[in-house]
Amino acid sequence: MGSNQHPRAKVHRFQKPFVFETPYLGKPEVIPALEMAYEDWGDPRNPAILVCHALSGNTHCTDLEDPHDIRKSWWAAMVGPDRPIDTNRYYVLCINMLGGCGGTSGPATLNPDTGKPYGMHFPVVTVGDMVRTQRMLLDALGVKRLHAVIGGSMGGFQALVWSIKYPDFVERSIPVASSAYSNQFMIMTNRVQIDAIQLDRHYNDGDYYENSEPLLGLAVAREVGFTTFISPIMMERKFSKYHASQREPFADAAFHRQRFHEAEDYLRRVSEPFSKDFDPNSMVYLLQTWNHFDLAIKYGSLAQAFENVEARTLLVGASGDNLFPPYLAEDVRKGLEFNGKEVKLEIIEDDYGHDFFLIPEIIETKLAPPIRAFLKD
């Protein structure tokens, strides 16, 4: 069973039922005990910052012992001593989102009624559910207020919902490469990924934990995802068009063959290891959570969604992000400004694509300055 839980993650177990937002057949969906995985850095007496990870992330956003090895953490250029999110100055927490497979309750969690993993019988998860569980954990840890909540992509969804659900708790909200709703391009590409997983011959309606996992389906899903993370301009710069053989596609089984274009080989190299380290059902659940995220539908309009927000908001997008293009951040800005809220919008001029917020060079030169200033302001 795939898991991306880092060995340093701590797990807090709540000894009471957790009720999800979305009922099933008119009845509340409940799990009897909630587990939340998290990591923390810095002095708990310092102002607290919550880092919300993206779709396939985990709790390990930084490694203080080996900060220069980006393979060990996904945001080491942003979080650490003297970094923009300074662990000498702030108490920093990163929590594995509900429905994930990094130690927090999700489809791979054992159902006490059956003794087997929930699989597709795990309750439907919303971003609101994720944020409520994070608040429960912060309360249990004694965190009284957040100096800031920050997240990229799907983590930005959470940052926005934090400022809506708990206006008195959050001082600053920083959604990066994110939006207030899923657009049609996201919905379609996410659906292709879900179909790739569920059509794998080993999927078995999500009940695969005692048998072969649908690794091919998850790998193909991840390949689709990666095609949306890099802009077309960056793809042309990054990959050679040279190919070794036009016979290659007909040679061996698709999952094991060598790719004849450099771009194809890249997809294989990044997707195959991922498929062995992530739970396919969690990917299905989180993609569905993403597809159904829409604050305008939930609240009637974006203006209504942001009526009670008190946090100051910094929105960060990039010109080359074709998964979360800048107009989505503009929509958030307009909704906040309609209500007279304090909001700044930074559109970074960069062609990399959606993953710009994970690239150390871009962080250091373009992303760090506005975030560092906003946290200190």
Short mmCIF file of the C-alpha atoms (twelve columns), coordinates in Angstrom:
data_MODEL
# 
_entry.id   MODEL 
# 
loop_
_atom_site.group_PDB 
_atom_site.id 
_atom_site.type_symbol 
_atom_site.label_atom_id 
_atom_site.label_alt_id 
_atom_site.label_comp_id 
_atom_site.label_asym_id 
_atom_site.label_seq_id 
_atom_site.Cartn_x 
_atom_site.Cartn_y 
_atom_site.Cartn_z 
_atom_site.pdbx_PDB_model_num 
ATOM 1   C CA . MET A 1   0.000   0.000  0.000   1 
ATOM 2   C CA . GLY A 2   1.489   3.326  -1.060  1 
ATOM 3   C CA . SER A 3   2.210   5.900  1.627   1 
ATOM 4   C CA . ASN A 4   4.039   9.196  1.496   1 
ATOM 5   C CA . GLN A 5   4.191   9.649  5.284   1 
ATOM 6   C CA . HIS A 6   7.575   10.939 6.330   1 
ATOM 7   C CA . PRO A 7   9.194   9.029  9.231   1 
ATOM 8   C CA . ARG A 8   9.443   12.237 11.248  1 
ATOM 9   C CA . ALA A 9   5.724   12.931 11.090  1 
ATOM 10  C CA . LYS A 10  3.812   12.882 14.343  1 
ATOM 11  C CA . VAL A 11  0.276   11.489 14.483  1 
ATOM 12  C CA . HIS A 12  -2.426  12.863 16.791  1 
ATOM 13  C CA . ARG A 13  -5.429  10.583 17.365  1 
ATOM 14  C CA . PHE A 14  -8.767  12.110 18.404  1 
ATOM 15  C CA . GLN A 15  -10.871 9.861  20.599  1 
ATOM 16  C CA . LYS A 16  -14.209 11.055 19.301  1 
ATOM 17  C CA . PRO A 17  -16.158 10.709 16.044  1 
ATOM 18  C CA . PHE A 18  -15.577 13.142 13.204  1 
ATOM 19  C CA . VAL A 19  -18.632 14.173 11.167  1 
ATOM 20  C CA . PHE A 20  -18.035 15.108 7.517   1 
ATOM 21  C CA . GLU A 21  -19.791 17.960 5.727   1 
ATOM 22  C CA . THR A 22  -21.354 15.851 2.969   1 
ATOM 23  C CA . PRO A 23  -24.141 13.443 4.034   1 
ATOM 24  C CA . TYR A 24  -24.880 10.183 2.243   1 
ATOM 25  C CA . LEU A 25  -28.492 9.199  1.601   1 
ATOM 26  C CA . GLY A 26  -29.572 11.902 4.002   1 
ATOM 27  C CA . LYS A 27  -27.416 10.664 6.877   1 
ATOM 28  C CA . PRO A 28  -24.219 12.212 8.240   1 
ATOM 29  C CA . GLU A 29  -20.979 10.486 7.287   1 
ATOM 30  C CA . VAL A 30  -18.830 9.712  10.340  1 
ATOM 31  C CA . ILE A 31  -15.570 8.006  11.219  1 
ATOM 32  C CA . PRO A 32  -15.218 6.950  14.867  1 
ATOM 33  C CA . ALA A 33  -11.654 8.210  15.331  1 
ATOM 34  C CA . LEU A 34  -9.675  10.798 13.404  1 
ATOM 35  C CA . GLU A 35  -5.899  10.626 12.955  1 
ATOM 36  C CA . MET A 36  -3.907  13.687 11.863  1 
ATOM 37  C CA . ALA A 37  -0.262  13.565 10.797  1 
ATOM 38  C CA . TYR A 38  1.860   16.686 11.115  1 
ATOM 39  C CA . GLU A 39  5.367   18.057 11.520  1 
ATOM 40  C CA . ASP A 40  6.420   21.220 13.279  1 
ATOM 41  C CA . TRP A 41  9.519   23.379 13.466  1 
ATOM 42  C CA . GLY A 42  10.598  26.242 15.694  1 
ATOM 43  C CA . ASP A 43  9.516   27.426 19.118  1 
ATOM 44  C CA . PRO A 44  5.785   26.941 19.896  1 
ATOM 45  C CA . ARG A 45  5.892   30.255 21.765  1 
ATOM 46  C CA . ASN A 46  6.560   32.118 18.502  1 
ATOM 47  C CA . PRO A 47  3.840   33.306 16.094  1 
ATOM 48  C CA . ALA A 48  2.443   30.271 14.256  1 
ATOM 49  C CA . ILE A 49  2.371   29.716 10.492  1 
ATOM 50  C CA . LEU A 50  0.463   26.839 8.927   1 
ATOM 51  C CA . VAL A 51  1.776   25.464 5.626   1 
ATOM 52  C CA . CYS A 52  -0.883  23.620 3.592   1 
ATOM 53  C CA . HIS A 53  0.475   21.167 1.049   1 
ATOM 54  C CA . ALA A 54  -0.787  20.553 -2.483  1 
ATOM 55  C CA . LEU A 55  -2.436  17.483 -4.004  1 
ATOM 56  C CA . SER A 56  0.369   14.941 -3.637  1 
ATOM 57  C CA . GLY A 57  2.356   16.613 -0.870  1 
ATOM 58  C CA . ASN A 58  3.014   15.507 2.671   1 
ATOM 59  C CA . THR A 59  4.019   16.911 6.043   1 
ATOM 60  C CA . HIS A 60  7.718   17.229 5.224   1 
ATOM 61  C CA . CYS A 61  7.979   20.675 3.695   1 
ATOM 62  C CA . THR A 62  11.524  21.183 4.971   1 
ATOM 63  C CA . ASP A 63  14.511  19.364 6.442   1 
ATOM 64  C CA . LEU A 64  16.529  21.430 8.879   1 
ATOM 65  C CA . GLU A 65  19.290  18.828 9.124   1 
ATOM 66  C CA . ASP A 66  19.897  18.706 5.380   1 
ATOM 67  C CA . PRO A 67  18.270  21.835 3.917   1 
ATOM 68  C CA . HIS A 68  20.124  21.662 0.600   1 
ATOM 69  C CA . ASP A 69  18.744  18.262 -0.436  1 
ATOM 70  C CA . ILE A 70  15.457  19.170 -2.121  1 
ATOM 71  C CA . ARG A 71  14.656  15.470 -2.522  1 
ATOM 72  C CA . LYS A 72  14.025  15.304 1.219   1 
ATOM 73  C CA . SER A 73  11.537  18.145 1.384   1 
ATOM 74  C CA . TRP A 74  9.257   19.890 -1.025  1 
ATOM 75  C CA . TRP A 75  9.616   23.524 0.170   1 
ATOM 76  C CA . ALA A 76  13.071  23.790 1.739   1 
ATOM 77  C CA . ALA A 77  13.751  26.973 -0.240  1 
ATOM 78  C CA . MET A 78  10.764  28.611 1.474   1 
ATOM 79  C CA . VAL A 79  10.760  27.129 5.005   1 
ATOM 80  C CA . GLY A 80  13.728  27.019 7.366   1 
ATOM 81  C CA . PRO A 81  16.170  29.202 9.321   1 
ATOM 82  C CA . ASP A 82  16.491  32.618 7.665   1 
ATOM 83  C CA . ARG A 83  14.201  31.503 4.836   1 
ATOM 84  C CA . PRO A 84  11.057  33.532 3.989   1 
ATOM 85  C CA . ILE A 85  9.090   31.370 6.451   1 
ATOM 86  C CA . ASP A 86  11.773  31.628 9.104   1 
ATOM 87  C CA . THR A 87  11.748  28.793 11.647  1 
ATOM 88  C CA . ASN A 88  13.880  30.950 13.966  1 
ATOM 89  C CA . ARG A 89  11.146  33.585 13.984  1 
ATOM 90  C CA . TYR A 90  7.969   31.503 13.579  1 
ATOM 91  C CA . TYR A 91  6.469   28.258 14.832  1 
ATOM 92  C CA . VAL A 92  5.758   26.416 11.570  1 
ATOM 93  C CA . LEU A 93  3.402   23.477 11.122  1 
ATOM 94  C CA . CYS A 94  2.567   21.330 8.110   1 
ATOM 95  C CA . ILE A 95  -0.396  18.935 8.335   1 
ATOM 96  C CA . ASN A 96  -1.211  16.057 6.001   1 
ATOM 97  C CA . MET A 97  -4.626  16.800 4.521   1 
ATOM 98  C CA . LEU A 98  -7.685  14.691 5.335   1 
ATOM 99  C CA . GLY A 99  -8.158  11.943 2.738   1 
ATOM 100 C CA . GLY A 100 -4.443  11.753 1.997   1 
ATOM 101 C CA . CYS A 101 -2.065  8.882  2.644   1 
ATOM 102 C CA . GLY A 102 0.630   10.609 4.664   1 
ATOM 103 C CA . GLY A 103 -0.584  9.513  8.093   1 
ATOM 104 C CA . THR A 104 -3.909  11.376 8.253   1 
ATOM 105 C CA . SER A 105 -7.164  9.424  8.003   1 
ATOM 106 C CA . GLY A 106 -8.059  8.484  4.444   1 
ATOM 107 C CA . PRO A 107 -9.196  5.593  2.238   1 
ATOM 108 C CA . ALA A 108 -6.242  3.405  3.319   1 
ATOM 109 C CA . THR A 109 -7.194  3.784  7.011   1 
ATOM 110 C CA . LEU A 110 -8.599  0.656  8.643   1 
ATOM 111 C CA . ASN A 111 -12.363 0.689  9.123   1 
ATOM 112 C CA . PRO A 112 -12.963 -0.607 12.676  1 
ATOM 113 C CA . ASP A 113 -16.271 -2.135 11.580  1 
ATOM 114 C CA . THR A 114 -14.619 -4.395 9.012   1 
ATOM 115 C CA . GLY A 115 -10.959 -4.555 10.014  1 
ATOM 116 C CA . LYS A 116 -10.064 -3.648 6.428   1 
ATOM 117 C CA . PRO A 117 -9.160  -0.340 4.756   1 
ATOM 118 C CA . TYR A 118 -12.129 1.918  4.015   1 
ATOM 119 C CA . GLY A 119 -11.265 2.139  0.331   1 
ATOM 120 C CA . MET A 120 -14.082 3.806  -1.565  1 
ATOM 121 C CA . HIS A 121 -16.308 3.570  1.523   1 
ATOM 122 C CA . PHE A 122 -14.403 6.415  3.161   1 
ATOM 123 C CA . PRO A 123 -16.667 9.495  3.450   1 
ATOM 124 C CA . VAL A 124 -16.559 12.214 0.797   1 
ATOM 125 C CA . VAL A 125 -13.996 14.871 1.755   1 
ATOM 126 C CA . THR A 126 -14.388 18.617 1.204   1 
ATOM 127 C CA . VAL A 127 -11.812 21.365 1.631   1 
ATOM 128 C CA . GLY A 128 -13.970 22.541 4.531   1 
ATOM 129 C CA . ASP A 129 -13.509 19.137 6.170   1 
ATOM 130 C CA . MET A 130 -9.755  19.420 5.711   1 
ATOM 131 C CA . VAL A 131 -9.645  22.834 7.347   1 
ATOM 132 C CA . ARG A 132 -11.872 21.782 10.272  1 
ATOM 133 C CA . THR A 133 -9.543  18.875 11.054  1 
ATOM 134 C CA . GLN A 134 -6.549  21.205 10.899  1 
ATOM 135 C CA . ARG A 135 -8.253  23.573 13.342  1 
ATOM 136 C CA . MET A 136 -8.968  20.632 15.662  1 
ATOM 137 C CA . LEU A 137 -5.301  19.690 15.633  1 
ATOM 138 C CA . LEU A 138 -4.101  23.254 16.240  1 
ATOM 139 C CA . ASP A 139 -6.503  23.522 19.181  1 
ATOM 140 C CA . ALA A 140 -5.137  20.253 20.580  1 
ATOM 141 C CA . LEU A 141 -1.578  21.568 20.213  1 
ATOM 142 C CA . GLY A 142 -2.444  24.812 21.996  1 
ATOM 143 C CA . VAL A 143 -2.089  27.137 18.991  1 
ATOM 144 C CA . LYS A 144 -4.296  30.154 19.731  1 
ATOM 145 C CA . ARG A 145 -3.919  32.112 16.510  1 
ATOM 146 C CA . LEU A 146 -2.223  31.879 13.130  1 
ATOM 147 C CA . HIS A 147 0.144   34.620 12.075  1 
ATOM 148 C CA . ALA A 148 -0.388  33.246 8.574   1 
ATOM 149 C CA . VAL A 149 -1.688  30.290 6.606   1 
ATOM 150 C CA . ILE A 150 0.014   29.647 3.279   1 
ATOM 151 C CA . GLY A 151 -0.430  27.018 0.607   1 
ATOM 152 C CA . GLY A 152 0.185   26.405 -3.062  1 
ATOM 153 C CA . SER A 153 -2.328  24.993 -5.541  1 
ATOM 154 C CA . MET A 154 -4.773  22.842 -3.544  1 
ATOM 155 C CA . GLY A 155 -3.049  24.177 -0.422  1 
ATOM 156 C CA . GLY A 156 -4.224  27.608 -1.526  1 
ATOM 157 C CA . PHE A 157 -7.814  26.339 -1.460  1 
ATOM 158 C CA . GLN A 158 -7.258  25.557 2.209   1 
ATOM 159 C CA . ALA A 159 -5.684  28.954 2.910   1 
ATOM 160 C CA . LEU A 160 -8.780  30.699 1.520   1 
ATOM 161 C CA . VAL A 161 -11.193 28.473 3.433   1 
ATOM 162 C CA . TRP A 162 -9.244  29.076 6.650   1 
ATOM 163 C CA . SER A 163 -9.837  32.826 6.319   1 
ATOM 164 C CA . ILE A 164 -13.554 32.234 5.631   1 
ATOM 165 C CA . LYS A 165 -14.303 29.649 8.334   1 
ATOM 166 C CA . TYR A 166 -12.127 31.090 11.104  1 
ATOM 167 C CA . PRO A 167 -11.828 34.853 10.536  1 
ATOM 168 C CA . ASP A 168 -10.813 35.559 14.150  1 
ATOM 169 C CA . PHE A 169 -8.052  32.937 14.047  1 
ATOM 170 C CA . VAL A 170 -6.114  33.949 10.917  1 
ATOM 171 C CA . GLU A 171 -4.124  37.178 10.540  1 
ATOM 172 C CA . ARG A 172 -2.762  36.592 7.022   1 
ATOM 173 C CA . SER A 173 -3.776  34.291 4.182   1 
ATOM 174 C CA . ILE A 174 -1.370  33.526 1.317   1 
ATOM 175 C CA . PRO A 175 -2.837  31.393 -1.495  1 
ATOM 176 C CA . VAL A 176 -0.115  30.734 -4.093  1 
ATOM 177 C CA . ALA A 177 -0.877  29.467 -7.617  1 
ATOM 178 C CA . SER A 178 -4.445  28.857 -6.538  1 
ATOM 179 C CA . SER A 179 -8.056  29.995 -6.898  1 
ATOM 180 C CA . ALA A 180 -11.506 30.138 -5.330  1 
ATOM 181 C CA . TYR A 181 -12.960 27.521 -7.671  1 
ATOM 182 C CA . SER A 182 -12.022 24.756 -10.086 1 
ATOM 183 C CA . ASN A 183 -12.250 25.776 -13.723 1 
ATOM 184 C CA . GLN A 184 -13.295 23.463 -16.548 1 
ATOM 185 C CA . PHE A 185 -9.719  22.625 -17.590 1 
ATOM 186 C CA . MET A 186 -8.933  21.369 -14.086 1 
ATOM 187 C CA . ILE A 187 -12.149 19.381 -13.926 1 
ATOM 188 C CA . MET A 188 -11.488 17.663 -17.252 1 
ATOM 189 C CA . THR A 189 -7.841  16.812 -16.630 1 
ATOM 190 C CA . ASN A 190 -8.622  15.616 -13.108 1 
ATOM 191 C CA . ARG A 191 -11.390 13.396 -14.483 1 
ATOM 192 C CA . VAL A 192 -8.960  11.788 -16.932 1 
ATOM 193 C CA . GLN A 193 -6.659  11.005 -13.997 1 
ATOM 194 C CA . ILE A 194 -9.498  9.464  -11.983 1 
ATOM 195 C CA . ASP A 195 -10.542 7.354  -14.971 1 
ATOM 196 C CA . ALA A 196 -6.959  6.172  -15.526 1 
ATOM 197 C CA . ILE A 197 -6.842  4.856  -11.950 1 
ATOM 198 C CA . GLN A 198 -10.298 3.322  -11.839 1 
ATOM 199 C CA . LEU A 199 -9.971  1.622  -15.233 1 
ATOM 200 C CA . ASP A 200 -6.787  -0.178 -14.197 1 
ATOM 201 C CA . ARG A 201 -7.514  -3.923 -14.186 1 
ATOM 202 C CA . HIS A 202 -6.268  -4.187 -10.601 1 
ATOM 203 C CA . TYR A 203 -8.456  -1.392 -9.215  1 
ATOM 204 C CA . ASN A 204 -11.318 -3.710 -8.156  1 
ATOM 205 C CA . ASP A 205 -13.642 -0.851 -7.154  1 
ATOM 206 C CA . GLY A 206 -10.993 0.415  -4.755  1 
ATOM 207 C CA . ASP A 207 -10.687 -2.870 -2.872  1 
ATOM 208 C CA . TYR A 208 -7.124  -3.754 -3.861  1 
ATOM 209 C CA . TYR A 209 -5.231  -3.522 -0.572  1 
ATOM 210 C CA . GLU A 210 -4.748  -7.266 -0.145  1 
ATOM 211 C CA . ASN A 211 -3.947  -7.835 -3.817  1 
ATOM 212 C CA . SER A 212 -2.108  -6.075 -6.646  1 
ATOM 213 C CA . GLU A 213 -2.357  -2.294 -6.567  1 
ATOM 214 C CA . PRO A 214 -3.404  -0.340 -9.680  1 
ATOM 215 C CA . LEU A 215 0.102   1.071  -10.171 1 
ATOM 216 C CA . LEU A 216 -0.174  1.452  -13.937 1 
ATOM 217 C CA . GLY A 217 -3.397  3.465  -13.625 1 
ATOM 218 C CA . LEU A 218 -1.872  5.740  -10.985 1 
ATOM 219 C CA . ALA A 219 1.291   6.208  -13.060 1 
ATOM 220 C CA . VAL A 220 -0.742  7.177  -16.129 1 
ATOM 221 C CA . ALA A 221 -2.820  9.549  -13.990 1 
ATOM 222 C CA . ARG A 222 0.347   11.175 -12.730 1 
ATOM 223 C CA . GLU A 223 1.654   11.526 -16.273 1 
ATOM 224 C CA . VAL A 224 -1.505  13.457 -17.143 1 
ATOM 225 C CA . GLY A 225 -0.999  15.640 -14.087 1 
ATOM 226 C CA . PHE A 226 2.603   16.415 -14.950 1 
ATOM 227 C CA . THR A 227 1.610   17.628 -18.413 1 
ATOM 228 C CA . THR A 228 -0.366  20.405 -16.678 1 
ATOM 229 C CA . PHE A 229 2.374   21.408 -14.221 1 
ATOM 230 C CA . ILE A 230 4.861   22.731 -16.811 1 
ATOM 231 C CA . SER A 231 3.948   25.374 -19.369 1 
ATOM 232 C CA . PRO A 232 4.185   24.637 -23.116 1 
ATOM 233 C CA . ILE A 233 6.958   27.240 -23.384 1 
ATOM 234 C CA . MET A 234 9.000   25.520 -20.668 1 
ATOM 235 C CA . MET A 235 8.424   22.120 -22.260 1 
ATOM 236 C CA . GLU A 236 10.056  23.373 -25.461 1 
ATOM 237 C CA . ARG A 237 13.023  24.678 -23.476 1 
ATOM 238 C CA . LYS A 238 13.341  21.634 -21.237 1 
ATOM 239 C CA . PHE A 239 13.139  18.723 -23.669 1 
ATOM 240 C CA . SER A 240 14.882  17.749 -26.878 1 
ATOM 241 C CA . LYS A 241 12.779  16.651 -29.841 1 
ATOM 242 C CA . TYR A 242 15.303  13.984 -30.800 1 
ATOM 243 C CA . HIS A 243 13.882  10.457 -30.882 1 
ATOM 244 C CA . ALA A 244 15.651  7.151  -31.276 1 
ATOM 245 C CA . SER A 245 13.134  5.014  -33.112 1 
ATOM 246 C CA . GLN A 246 9.668   5.351  -34.535 1 
ATOM 247 C CA . ARG A 247 9.226   1.610  -33.914 1 
ATOM 248 C CA . GLU A 248 9.475   2.144  -30.145 1 
ATOM 249 C CA . PRO A 249 5.759   2.523  -29.335 1 
ATOM 250 C CA . PHE A 250 5.079   -0.947 -30.729 1 
ATOM 251 C CA . ALA A 251 7.867   -2.749 -28.869 1 
ATOM 252 C CA . ASP A 252 6.946   -3.753 -25.309 1 
ATOM 253 C CA . ALA A 253 4.283   -3.271 -22.657 1 
ATOM 254 C CA . ALA A 254 3.566   0.453  -22.266 1 
ATOM 255 C CA . PHE A 255 4.562   0.657  -18.589 1 
ATOM 256 C CA . HIS A 256 8.052   -0.827 -19.107 1 
ATOM 257 C CA . ARG A 257 9.114   0.366  -22.517 1 
ATOM 258 C CA . GLN A 258 11.781  2.987  -23.058 1 
ATOM 259 C CA . ARG A 259 10.311  6.242  -24.307 1 
ATOM 260 C CA . PHE A 260 11.741  7.539  -27.546 1 
ATOM 261 C CA . HIS A 261 11.241  11.258 -26.895 1 
ATOM 262 C CA . GLU A 262 12.972  12.988 -23.992 1 
ATOM 263 C CA . ALA A 263 9.623   14.369 -22.805 1 
ATOM 264 C CA . GLU A 264 8.136   10.863 -22.740 1 
ATOM 265 C CA . ASP A 265 11.077  9.552  -20.761 1 
ATOM 266 C CA . TYR A 266 10.628  12.401 -18.279 1 
ATOM 267 C CA . LEU A 267 7.002   11.419 -17.695 1 
ATOM 268 C CA . ARG A 268 8.001   7.832  -17.033 1 
ATOM 269 C CA . ARG A 269 10.810  8.798  -14.664 1 
ATOM 270 C CA . VAL A 270 8.581   11.018 -12.509 1 
ATOM 271 C CA . SER A 271 5.405   8.929  -12.589 1 
ATOM 272 C CA . GLU A 272 6.616   5.392  -11.907 1 
ATOM 273 C CA . PRO A 273 8.316   6.112  -8.535  1 
ATOM 274 C CA . PHE A 274 5.321   8.220  -7.478  1 
ATOM 275 C CA . SER A 275 2.909   5.362  -8.221  1 
ATOM 276 C CA . LYS A 276 4.734   3.179  -5.687  1 
ATOM 277 C CA . ASP A 277 4.560   5.833  -2.961  1 
ATOM 278 C CA . PHE A 278 0.982   7.088  -3.030  1 
ATOM 279 C CA . ASP A 279 -2.372  5.412  -2.435  1 
ATOM 280 C CA . PRO A 280 -4.476  5.332  -5.648  1 
ATOM 281 C CA . ASN A 281 -7.727  5.726  -3.718  1 
ATOM 282 C CA . SER A 282 -6.358  8.824  -1.998  1 
ATOM 283 C CA . MET A 283 -5.571  10.267 -5.411  1 
ATOM 284 C CA . VAL A 284 -9.148  9.579  -6.549  1 
ATOM 285 C CA . TYR A 285 -10.585 11.198 -3.418  1 
ATOM 286 C CA . LEU A 286 -8.360  14.279 -3.511  1 
ATOM 287 C CA . LEU A 287 -8.926  14.873 -7.219  1 
ATOM 288 C CA . GLN A 288 -12.669 14.678 -6.616  1 
ATOM 289 C CA . THR A 289 -12.349 17.115 -3.700  1 
ATOM 290 C CA . TRP A 290 -10.476 19.455 -6.041  1 
ATOM 291 C CA . ASN A 291 -13.091 19.144 -8.786  1 
ATOM 292 C CA . HIS A 292 -15.932 20.058 -6.428  1 
ATOM 293 C CA . PHE A 293 -14.209 23.057 -4.862  1 
ATOM 294 C CA . ASP A 294 -16.159 26.193 -5.738  1 
ATOM 295 C CA . LEU A 295 -16.655 28.952 -3.171  1 
ATOM 296 C CA . ALA A 296 -19.060 30.835 -5.441  1 
ATOM 297 C CA . ILE A 297 -21.415 27.850 -5.593  1 
ATOM 298 C CA . LYS A 298 -21.083 27.130 -1.881  1 
ATOM 299 C CA . TYR A 299 -21.767 30.700 -0.745  1 
ATOM 300 C CA . GLY A 300 -23.831 32.082 -3.624  1 
ATOM 301 C CA . SER A 301 -21.048 34.277 -5.042  1 
ATOM 302 C CA . LEU A 302 -17.408 35.063 -4.367  1 
ATOM 303 C CA . ALA A 303 -18.451 38.380 -2.869  1 
ATOM 304 C CA . GLN A 304 -20.662 36.559 -0.361  1 
ATOM 305 C CA . ALA A 305 -17.937 33.980 0.330   1 
ATOM 306 C CA . PHE A 306 -15.523 36.665 1.515   1 
ATOM 307 C CA . GLU A 307 -17.978 38.836 3.495   1 
ATOM 308 C CA . ASN A 308 -16.615 37.941 6.927   1 
ATOM 309 C CA . VAL A 309 -12.925 37.566 6.104   1 
ATOM 310 C CA . GLU A 310 -10.687 39.558 8.433   1 
ATOM 311 C CA . ALA A 311 -7.283  38.247 7.340   1 
ATOM 312 C CA . ARG A 312 -5.065  40.315 5.124   1 
ATOM 313 C CA . THR A 313 -4.576  38.389 1.905   1 
ATOM 314 C CA . LEU A 314 -1.616  38.076 -0.435  1 
ATOM 315 C CA . LEU A 315 -2.456  36.326 -3.713  1 
ATOM 316 C CA . VAL A 316 0.456   35.075 -5.804  1 
ATOM 317 C CA . GLY A 317 0.173   33.796 -9.370  1 
ATOM 318 C CA . ALA A 318 2.446   33.407 -12.366 1 
ATOM 319 C CA . SER A 319 2.029   34.489 -15.958 1 
ATOM 320 C CA . GLY A 320 3.064   31.062 -17.258 1 
ATOM 321 C CA . ASP A 321 0.724   29.015 -15.067 1 
ATOM 322 C CA . ASN A 322 -1.792  27.472 -17.465 1 
ATOM 323 C CA . LEU A 323 -3.360  25.229 -14.785 1 
ATOM 324 C CA . PHE A 324 -4.159  28.163 -12.456 1 
ATOM 325 C CA . PRO A 325 -3.921  31.144 -14.838 1 
ATOM 326 C CA . PRO A 326 -3.758  34.662 -13.366 1 
ATOM 327 C CA . TYR A 327 -7.429  35.444 -14.046 1 
ATOM 328 C CA . LEU A 328 -8.346  33.038 -11.237 1 
ATOM 329 C CA . ALA A 329 -6.364  35.078 -8.713  1 
ATOM 330 C CA . GLU A 330 -7.947  38.219 -10.161 1 
ATOM 331 C CA . ASP A 331 -11.382 36.780 -9.365  1 
ATOM 332 C CA . VAL A 332 -10.372 36.269 -5.738  1 
ATOM 333 C CA . ARG A 333 -9.003  39.796 -5.550  1 
ATOM 334 C CA . LYS A 334 -12.251 41.246 -6.905  1 
ATOM 335 C CA . GLY A 335 -14.341 39.261 -4.434  1 
ATOM 336 C CA . LEU A 336 -12.260 40.467 -1.497  1 
ATOM 337 C CA . GLU A 337 -12.102 44.077 -2.694  1 
ATOM 338 C CA . PHE A 338 -15.886 44.126 -3.175  1 
ATOM 339 C CA . ASN A 339 -16.132 43.625 0.585   1 
ATOM 340 C CA . GLY A 340 -13.463 46.216 1.350   1 
ATOM 341 C CA . LYS A 341 -10.917 43.626 2.464   1 
ATOM 342 C CA . GLU A 342 -7.190  44.223 2.418   1 
ATOM 343 C CA . VAL A 343 -5.710  42.220 -0.455  1 
ATOM 344 C CA . LYS A 344 -2.542  42.327 -2.561  1 
ATOM 345 C CA . LEU A 345 -2.057  40.543 -5.873  1 
ATOM 346 C CA . GLU A 346 1.406   39.601 -7.142  1 
ATOM 347 C CA . ILE A 347 1.620   38.134 -10.642 1 
ATOM 348 C CA . ILE A 348 5.128   36.815 -11.171 1 
ATOM 349 C CA . GLU A 349 6.441   37.045 -14.704 1 
ATOM 350 C CA . ASP A 350 7.764   33.552 -15.282 1 
ATOM 351 C CA . ASP A 351 7.237   30.910 -17.970 1 
ATOM 352 C CA . TYR A 352 7.882   27.788 -15.877 1 
ATOM 353 C CA . GLY A 353 4.263   26.792 -15.310 1 
ATOM 354 C CA . HIS A 354 2.129   25.775 -12.348 1 
ATOM 355 C CA . ASP A 355 5.004   24.295 -10.345 1 
ATOM 356 C CA . PHE A 356 6.838   27.627 -10.251 1 
ATOM 357 C CA . PHE A 357 6.276   27.882 -6.496  1 
ATOM 358 C CA . LEU A 358 8.346   24.724 -5.921  1 
ATOM 359 C CA . ILE A 359 11.413  25.755 -7.938  1 
ATOM 360 C CA . PRO A 360 14.240  27.044 -5.670  1 
ATOM 361 C CA . GLU A 361 15.568  29.584 -8.193  1 
ATOM 362 C CA . ILE A 362 12.117  31.100 -8.714  1 
ATOM 363 C CA . ILE A 363 11.417  31.100 -4.979  1 
ATOM 364 C CA . GLU A 364 14.631  32.921 -4.165  1 
ATOM 365 C CA . THR A 365 14.381  35.569 -6.878  1 
ATOM 366 C CA . LYS A 366 10.645  36.140 -7.378  1 
ATOM 367 C CA . LEU A 367 8.455   34.458 -4.753  1 
ATOM 368 C CA . ALA A 368 10.390  35.038 -1.539  1 
ATOM 369 C CA . PRO A 369 10.534  38.859 -1.597  1 
ATOM 370 C CA . PRO A 370 6.765   39.575 -1.557  1 
ATOM 371 C CA . ILE A 371 6.054   36.784 0.930   1 
ATOM 372 C CA . ARG A 372 8.859   37.812 3.274   1 
ATOM 373 C CA . ALA A 373 7.637   41.423 3.225   1 
ATOM 374 C CA . PHE A 374 3.996   40.416 3.747   1 
ATOM 375 C CA . LEU A 375 4.819   38.262 6.784   1 
ATOM 376 C CA . LYS A 376 6.771   41.076 8.428   1 
ATOM 377 C CA . ASP A 377 4.446   43.928 7.439   1 
# 
